[in-house]
Amino acid sequence: MDDIIEKIQLYRLPEGYLPKWNLIISIIAFFNTIQTYISLKLTQRVYSGAYDQVNPLGTRLFGTWTLVSVIIRFYGAYHMSNSV
């Protein structure tokens, strides 16, 4: 039981609002990434003025870029004191 408690405490967020905010935003962005790989419809609604400029390649590129930012935000939420 002590091992489980120690492992849970290793994954606790640092104090403050910024780590929590980064975690929430990374979760939301992760779902946005999934959406970009599933359908073009929502992406076309975001860029409503230029339907012809939204294509599968651009959508996947946007999704991959968002996934990279998800990883960085998620890492930053748990390692706020790490200067690297």
C-alpha positions, 0 to 999 in steps of 0.5 A: 500500500505504501508503494502505491501511495508513493507512486501516486505522489510522484505524479502530483502536480506542482503547486499553483495554477499554471501546472493545472492550467497546462494540464487542462489545456493539454487534455483539450488540445489532445481531443482537438488532435484526435478530431483533426485526424477523424474529420475535416468538418470541424476544421472547415468550420474553424476556417469558415472563410476559406473552405477551399484551403482546408485539405486533408494534408493541412488538417493532418499537419495542424493535428501533428503540430497540436500533438507536439504542443500537447506533449510539451504542455503535458511535460511542462505541467508536471516538471514546472521547476525543471529549467531544461 
